[in-house]
Amino acid sequence: MKIQLTHKFDDIISINNLLEAWKEFEKGKRHRKDVQEFSLDLMDNIFSLHSSLVNHTYKHGGYQAFKINDPKPRDIHKAEVRDRLLHHAIYRMLYPFCDKTFIADSYSCRLNKGAHKAVNRLDHFTRKVSKNNTGACWILKCDIKKFFASIDHKILIKILTEYIPDQNILRLLEEIIYSFNTKSGAGLPLGNLTSQLFVNIYMNKFDQFMKHKIKAEKYIRYADDFVIIDSSAKRLRELVVPITEFLKTELKLELHPRKVEIRKFRQGIDFLGYVVLPYYKVLRTKTKKRMFRKIKARVNEYHNGIITEKRLKQSLQSYFGVLSHANAYTLSEELKNQYWFWLNECENLIMCRSHMIMS
């Protein structure tokens, strides 16, 4: 029998939990208009939300849709502040429990995990399988097609019922899940905090299949990307059919036909923005170009007064953080040089404009 969540519905909807969730939710968002409006009558809004939850009259609101490029175009759907506050309250109670049920090598949207650790784990596994780059090492790399848009609501709720005995919690989660769909009975919004947890719960079924049925010891997953490392290309080829069948029959998901590949490790593995090779890691070419493009845009925003100098430097440091996980000394120096060049270029432009105005 699976372990069960011990928290009750009252724990999630308590005033104390809602207040703690608000503290977490508002970090970095205090300047946003919708958050400021909600905070003007914070206690009234929290008591109103609490009352609707106690009386089981709560209804999830709609979503504001917009697009981002991160790096490919993505549709984001943002819920109202009231609903996002509730998402945080739910997450605070469910995440610590659910995280205990996940495998160690699931790295997306988890504390003390993340993309960098997933890439380091891949590096560790390839060294082990290749016997420190002296033997054969192959990687099966896969991607799930239209991942968030394909999460089946009924299957997700069925999985949740295996872990959550409290019917009131399940009804609340159903309200959130059914508040959005991309097609009939499927789809989770990328903007919801709860969606991050739901997809890990959903894919945990696949992770357990990979570990206990397939017996894939060296398996790593980050969201919809996963890799399996083995010394035999033949063994990896034999895994594609059972993986495809399990995803289709159990989770109603399908592999992206153009993103299933088996490669020799020495050819390099493109994974989560990095290319992992024997002895070193480098940044993916597209990631490099995007990084330079974004820093240049940030410099322009700074000189146009859109962002502060502190924000500009934070952006620069975040990219140096990305580079610190790769063999990228030369690239780091190039980024520094380009940064100062763009700064000086903008300052010269401002001076030219000033001289033109004065003359």
C-alpha positions as CSV (number, residue, x, y, z in Angstrom):
1,M,0.0,0.0,0.0
2,K,1.3,3.5,-0.9
3,I,2.0,6.0,1.8
4,Q,-0.8,8.4,2.5
5,L,-0.8,12.2,3.0
6,T,-1.5,12.9,6.7
7,H,-2.4,16.6,6.2
8,K,-6.1,17.4,6.3
9,F,-8.2,19.9,4.3
10,D,-8.3,22.2,7.3
11,D,-4.5,22.3,7.4
12,I,-4.4,23.6,3.8
13,I,-7.1,26.2,4.2
14,S,-6.2,27.5,7.6
15,I,-5.7,31.3,8.0
16,N,-2.2,30.6,9.2
17,N,-1.3,28.6,6.1
18,L,-2.8,31.2,3.8
19,L,-0.8,33.9,5.5
20,E,2.4,32.0,5.3
21,A,1.6,31.2,1.6
22,W,1.1,34.9,1.0
23,K,4.6,35.7,2.4
24,E,6.1,33.3,-0.1
25,F,3.9,34.3,-3.0
26,E,4.5,38.1,-2.8
27,K,8.3,37.8,-2.8
28,G,9.6,39.6,-5.9
29,K,6.0,40.6,-7.0
30,R,5.2,43.6,-4.7
31,H,5.6,46.0,-7.6
32,R,2.9,44.3,-9.7
33,K,-0.4,46.0,-9.9
34,D,-2.6,43.0,-9.3
35,V,-0.6,42.0,-6.2
36,Q,-0.7,45.6,-4.9
37,E,-4.4,45.7,-5.3
38,F,-4.9,42.4,-3.5
39,S,-2.6,43.5,-0.6
40,L,-4.5,46.8,0.0
41,D,-7.3,44.7,1.6
42,L,-5.1,41.7,2.4
43,M,-6.9,40.3,5.5
44,D,-10.3,40.9,4.0
45,N,-9.3,39.0,0.9
46,I,-7.7,36.2,2.8
47,F,-10.8,35.8,5.1
48,S,-13.0,35.9,2.0
49,L,-11.0,33.1,0.4
50,H,-10.9,31.1,3.6
51,S,-14.7,31.4,4.0
52,S,-15.3,30.2,0.4
53,L,-13.1,27.2,1.1
54,V,-14.7,26.4,4.4
55,N,-18.2,26.6,2.9
56,H,-17.1,24.6,-0.2
57,T,-18.2,27.4,-2.5
58,Y,-14.7,28.2,-3.9
59,K,-14.5,28.4,-7.7
60,H,-11.3,28.9,-9.5
61,G,-11.2,32.0,-11.7
62,G,-10.0,32.4,-15.3
63,Y,-6.6,32.9,-16.8
64,Q,-4.7,35.7,-18.5
65,A,-2.8,34.3,-21.5
66,F,0.5,35.6,-22.9
67,K,3.5,34.2,-24.8
68,I,7.2,34.0,-23.8
69,N,10.3,32.8,-25.6
70,D,12.3,30.5,-23.2
71,P,14.0,29.8,-25.6
72,K,11.2,28.4,-27.8
73,P,7.7,30.1,-27.9
74,R,5.5,29.0,-24.9
75,D,1.9,29.8,-24.0
76,I,1.7,31.0,-20.4
77,H,-1.6,31.2,-18.5
78,K,-1.6,33.3,-15.3
79,A,-4.4,32.9,-12.8
80,E,-5.8,35.6,-10.6
81,V,-3.9,36.6,-7.4
82,R,-6.5,34.9,-5.2
83,D,-6.1,31.6,-7.0
84,R,-2.3,31.8,-7.1
85,L,-2.3,32.4,-3.3
86,L,-4.3,29.2,-2.9
87,H,-1.9,27.4,-5.2
88,H,1.0,28.3,-2.8
89,A,-1.0,27.2,0.2
90,I,-1.7,23.8,-1.4
91,Y,1.9,23.5,-2.5
92,R,3.3,24.2,1.0
93,M,1.4,21.2,2.3
94,L,1.7,18.7,-0.6
95,Y,5.2,19.2,-1.8
96,P,7.1,17.9,1.2
97,F,5.0,14.7,1.2
98,C,5.1,14.2,-2.6
99,D,8.8,14.8,-2.8
100,K,9.5,11.8,-0.6
101,T,7.7,9.6,-3.2
102,F,9.9,10.8,-6.1
103,I,13.0,9.0,-7.3
104,A,16.4,10.6,-6.7
105,D,17.1,11.2,-10.4
106,S,14.0,13.4,-11.1
107,Y,15.4,16.9,-11.2
108,S,12.7,19.4,-12.3
109,C,11.0,21.8,-9.9
110,R,12.4,20.2,-6.7
111,L,14.4,21.6,-3.9
112,N,18.2,21.0,-4.0
113,K,17.8,19.6,-7.6
114,G,17.6,21.5,-10.9
115,A,19.1,21.5,-14.4
116,H,22.7,21.9,-13.3
117,K,22.6,18.9,-11.0
118,A,20.9,16.9,-13.7
119,V,23.7,17.7,-16.1
120,N,26.3,16.9,-13.4
121,R,24.5,13.6,-12.8
122,L,24.7,12.8,-16.5
123,D,28.4,13.6,-16.5
124,H,28.8,11.2,-13.5
125,F,26.9,8.4,-15.2
126,T,28.8,8.7,-18.5
127,R,32.1,8.5,-16.6
128,K,31.0,5.4,-14.8
129,V,29.6,3.6,-17.8
130,S,32.5,4.5,-20.0
131,K,35.0,3.6,-17.3
132,N,36.5,7.1,-17.2
133,N,36.1,7.6,-21.0
134,T,37.9,4.4,-21.9
135,G,35.0,2.2,-22.9
136,A,31.7,2.2,-24.9
137,C,29.0,4.6,-23.7
138,W,25.7,5.3,-25.4
139,I,22.8,7.6,-24.4
140,L,19.2,7.3,-25.3
141,K,17.7,10.8,-25.2
142,C,13.9,11.4,-25.5
143,D,11.4,14.2,-25.3
144,I,7.7,14.0,-24.7
145,K,5.5,15.7,-27.3
146,K,3.3,18.7,-26.1
147,F,4.0,17.7,-22.5
148,F,1.9,20.1,-20.4
149,A,-0.9,20.2,-22.9
150,S,-1.2,16.4,-22.9
151,I,-1.5,15.7,-19.1
152,D,-4.8,13.8,-18.8
153,H,-7.0,15.1,-16.0
154,K,-8.7,11.8,-15.1
155,I,-5.4,9.9,-15.0
156,L,-3.9,12.7,-12.8
157,I,-6.8,12.7,-10.4
158,K,-6.7,8.9,-10.2
159,I,-3.0,9.0,-9.3
160,L,-3.7,11.7,-6.6
161,T,-6.4,9.5,-5.0
162,E,-3.8,6.8,-4.4
163,Y,-1.9,9.2,-2.1
164,I,-4.6,11.5,-0.7
165,P,-7.4,10.0,1.4
166,D,-9.1,13.3,2.3
167,Q,-12.0,13.8,-0.1
168,N,-12.2,17.5,0.5
169,I,-8.6,18.0,-0.6
170,L,-9.2,15.9,-3.7
171,R,-12.3,18.0,-4.6
172,L,-10.2,21.2,-4.2
173,L,-7.4,19.7,-6.5
174,E,-10.1,18.7,-9.0
175,E,-11.4,22.3,-9.1
176,I,-7.9,23.5,-9.9
177,I,-7.2,20.8,-12.5
178,Y,-10.5,21.2,-14.3
179,S,-10.1,25.0,-14.3
180,F,-7.9,24.7,-17.5
181,N,-7.7,22.6,-20.5
182,T,-6.0,22.7,-23.9
183,K,-8.2,20.0,-25.3
184,S,-11.1,18.0,-23.9
185,G,-10.0,16.6,-20.5
186,A,-6.3,17.4,-20.8
187,G,-3.8,20.1,-20.2
188,L,-2.2,22.0,-17.3
189,P,-1.3,25.8,-17.4
190,L,2.4,26.5,-17.4
191,G,1.9,29.5,-15.1
192,N,0.5,27.6,-12.1
193,L,2.8,26.6,-9.2
194,T,0.5,23.5,-8.7
195,S,1.2,22.4,-12.3
196,Q,4.9,22.0,-11.5
197,L,3.9,19.6,-8.7
198,F,1.2,17.8,-10.7
199,V,3.5,17.0,-13.6
200,N,6.1,15.5,-11.2
201,I,3.3,13.4,-9.5
202,Y,2.1,12.4,-13.0
203,M,5.5,11.4,-14.3
204,N,6.5,9.7,-11.1
205,K,4.4,6.8,-12.4
206,F,6.7,6.7,-15.4
207,D,9.9,7.1,-13.2
208,Q,8.8,4.1,-11.1
209,F,8.2,2.1,-14.3
210,M,11.7,3.0,-15.5
211,K,13.3,2.0,-12.3
212,H,11.4,-1.1,-11.3
213,K,10.1,-2.6,-14.6
214,I,12.7,-1.5,-17.1
215,K,15.4,-1.6,-14.5
216,A,17.1,1.5,-15.9
217,E,19.7,2.2,-13.3
218,K,21.2,5.2,-15.0
219,Y,18.1,7.1,-15.9
220,I,17.7,10.9,-15.5
221,R,14.5,13.0,-16.0
222,Y,14.0,16.7,-16.1
223,A,10.3,17.6,-16.8
224,D,9.7,16.0,-20.3
225,D,13.3,15.4,-21.2
226,F,14.9,12.1,-20.1
227,V,18.1,10.2,-20.8
228,I,19.3,6.6,-20.2
229,I,23.0,5.7,-20.2
230,D,24.2,2.3,-21.1
231,S,27.3,0.6,-22.6
232,S,25.1,-1.1,-25.3
233,A,23.3,0.7,-28.1
234,K,21.3,-2.5,-28.7
235,R,19.9,-2.6,-25.2
236,L,18.9,1.1,-25.5
237,R,17.1,0.5,-28.9
238,E,15.1,-2.3,-27.3
239,L,13.8,0.1,-24.6
240,V,12.1,2.5,-27.1
241,V,9.1,0.2,-27.7
242,P,8.2,-0.6,-24.1
243,I,8.7,3.1,-23.1
244,T,6.5,4.3,-26.0
245,E,3.8,1.7,-25.1
246,F,3.8,2.6,-21.4
247,L,3.5,6.3,-22.0
248,K,0.7,5.8,-24.4
249,T,-1.4,3.3,-22.5
250,E,-0.8,4.5,-18.9
251,L,-0.4,8.2,-19.3
252,K,-1.7,9.1,-22.7
253,L,1.6,10.7,-23.7
254,E,3.7,10.2,-26.7
255,L,7.4,10.6,-27.5
256,H,8.3,13.4,-29.9
257,P,9.2,11.5,-33.1
258,R,12.0,13.8,-34.0
259,K,13.6,13.9,-30.5
260,V,14.3,10.3,-29.9
261,E,18.0,9.6,-30.5
262,I,20.7,7.2,-29.5
263,R,24.2,8.7,-29.6
264,K,27.7,7.7,-28.7
265,F,28.9,9.7,-25.7
266,R,32.0,10.9,-27.5
267,Q,29.8,12.7,-30.1
268,G,28.4,14.9,-27.3
269,I,25.0,14.9,-25.6
270,D,22.9,18.0,-25.8
271,F,21.0,18.1,-22.5
272,L,19.3,21.0,-20.7
273,G,21.3,23.8,-22.4
274,Y,24.7,22.1,-22.2
275,V,26.6,19.7,-24.5
276,V,28.3,17.1,-22.3
277,L,31.4,15.5,-23.8
278,P,34.2,13.3,-22.4
279,Y,36.3,15.5,-20.1
280,Y,34.4,18.7,-20.4
281,K,31.0,20.4,-20.8
282,V,30.2,23.4,-23.0
283,L,27.2,25.6,-23.5
284,R,24.8,24.8,-26.3
285,T,25.3,27.2,-29.3
286,K,21.7,28.4,-29.2
287,T,22.1,29.1,-25.4
288,K,25.2,31.2,-26.1
289,K,23.5,33.3,-28.7
290,R,20.4,33.8,-26.5
291,M,22.6,34.7,-23.5
292,F,24.5,37.5,-25.5
293,R,21.2,38.7,-27.0
294,K,19.5,39.0,-23.6
295,I,22.4,40.8,-21.9
296,K,22.5,43.3,-24.7
297,A,18.8,43.9,-24.3
298,R,19.3,44.3,-20.5
299,V,21.9,47.0,-21.2
300,N,19.5,48.8,-23.4
301,E,16.8,48.6,-20.8
302,Y,19.2,50.0,-18.2
303,H,20.1,53.0,-20.3
304,N,16.4,53.6,-21.1
305,G,15.6,53.6,-17.4
306,I,13.5,50.5,-17.5
307,I,15.7,48.5,-15.1
308,T,18.1,49.6,-12.3
309,E,21.9,49.1,-12.4
310,K,21.4,46.5,-9.6
311,R,19.0,44.5,-11.8
312,L,21.4,44.7,-14.7
313,K,24.3,43.4,-12.7
314,Q,22.1,40.6,-11.3
315,S,21.2,39.5,-14.9
316,L,24.9,39.5,-15.7
317,Q,25.8,37.5,-12.6
318,S,23.1,34.9,-13.4
319,Y,24.7,34.2,-16.7
320,F,28.1,33.9,-15.1
321,G,26.5,31.3,-12.8
322,V,25.3,29.4,-15.9
323,L,28.8,29.5,-17.4
324,S,30.4,28.3,-14.1
325,H,28.9,24.9,-14.7
326,A,30.7,24.5,-18.0
327,N,34.3,24.7,-19.3
328,A,33.7,28.3,-20.4
329,Y,36.5,30.6,-19.3
330,T,37.0,32.1,-22.8
331,L,33.2,32.5,-23.2
332,S,33.1,34.3,-19.8
333,E,35.8,36.7,-20.8
334,E,34.0,37.4,-24.1
335,L,30.8,38.1,-22.2
336,K,32.6,40.6,-19.9
337,N,34.1,42.3,-22.9
338,Q,30.8,42.5,-24.8
339,Y,29.0,43.8,-21.7
340,W,31.5,46.7,-21.2
341,F,31.4,47.4,-25.0
342,W,27.6,47.7,-25.0
343,L,27.7,49.9,-21.9
344,N,30.2,52.3,-23.4
345,E,28.3,52.3,-26.7
346,C,25.1,53.3,-25.0
347,E,27.0,56.0,-23.0
348,N,28.5,57.4,-26.2
349,L,25.1,57.5,-27.8
350,I,23.7,59.4,-24.9
351,M,26.6,61.9,-25.0
352,C,26.1,62.4,-28.8
353,R,22.4,63.1,-28.2
354,S,23.3,65.6,-25.5
355,H,25.7,67.5,-27.7
356,M,23.1,67.6,-30.5
357,I,20.5,69.1,-28.1
358,M,23.0,71.7,-26.8
359,S,24.1,72.7,-30.2
